[in-house]
């Protein structure tokens, strides 16, 4: 198993990373994600995800 190393350069603070993550989750919750292949949509639906009817 490969040991995970910390990066030598950090462009964002830990707080910045957390804020970016939270904003991303809010955006995904509000807008959602579009999966066009019906097979993918079926897998998500069967797994219990909330799936809206496709709108193209």
C-alpha positions as CSV (number, residue, x, y, z in Angstrom):
1,X,0.0,0.0,0.0
2,X,1.3,3.4,-0.9
3,X,1.9,5.9,1.8
4,X,0.0,9.2,1.3
5,X,2.2,12.3,1.5
6,X,1.2,15.8,2.4
7,X,1.7,18.3,-0.5
8,X,4.7,20.6,-0.2
9,X,2.7,23.6,-1.4
10,X,-0.6,24.7,-0.1
11,X,-2.6,27.1,-2.1
12,X,-5.7,27.0,0.1
13,X,-6.0,26.9,3.9
14,X,-7.9,24.2,5.6
15,X,-10.7,26.6,6.2
16,X,-10.7,27.6,2.5
17,X,-10.9,24.0,1.5
18,X,-13.8,23.4,3.9
19,X,-15.6,26.5,2.6
20,X,-15.2,25.4,-1.0
21,X,-16.4,21.9,-0.2
22,X,-19.6,23.3,1.6
23,X,-20.3,25.6,-1.3
24,X,-19.9,22.7,-3.8
25,X,-22.4,20.6,-1.8
26,X,-24.9,23.5,-1.7
27,X,-24.6,24.0,-5.5
28,X,-25.1,20.3,-6.2
29,X,-28.1,20.1,-3.9
30,X,-29.7,23.1,-5.6
31,X,-28.9,22.3,-9.2
32,X,-28.3,18.6,-9.2
33,X,-26.4,16.6,-11.7
34,X,-27.5,15.4,-15.2
35,X,-26.7,11.8,-16.2
36,X,-27.9,11.2,-19.8
37,X,-27.5,7.4,-20.1
38,X,-30.7,5.8,-18.9
39,X,-28.7,2.9,-17.5
40,X,-26.9,5.3,-15.1
41,X,-30.2,6.8,-14.0
42,X,-31.6,3.4,-13.4
43,X,-28.7,2.4,-11.2
44,X,-29.1,5.6,-9.1
45,X,-32.8,5.1,-8.8
46,X,-32.5,1.5,-7.7
47,X,-29.9,2.6,-5.1
48,X,-32.4,4.9,-3.5
49,X,-31.2,8.2,-4.9
50,X,-33.7,11.0,-5.7
51,X,-34.0,11.0,-9.4
52,X,-36.0,13.5,-11.4
53,X,-37.4,12.8,-14.9
54,X,-34.9,13.8,-17.6
55,X,-35.4,17.1,-19.3
56,X,-33.4,17.7,-22.5
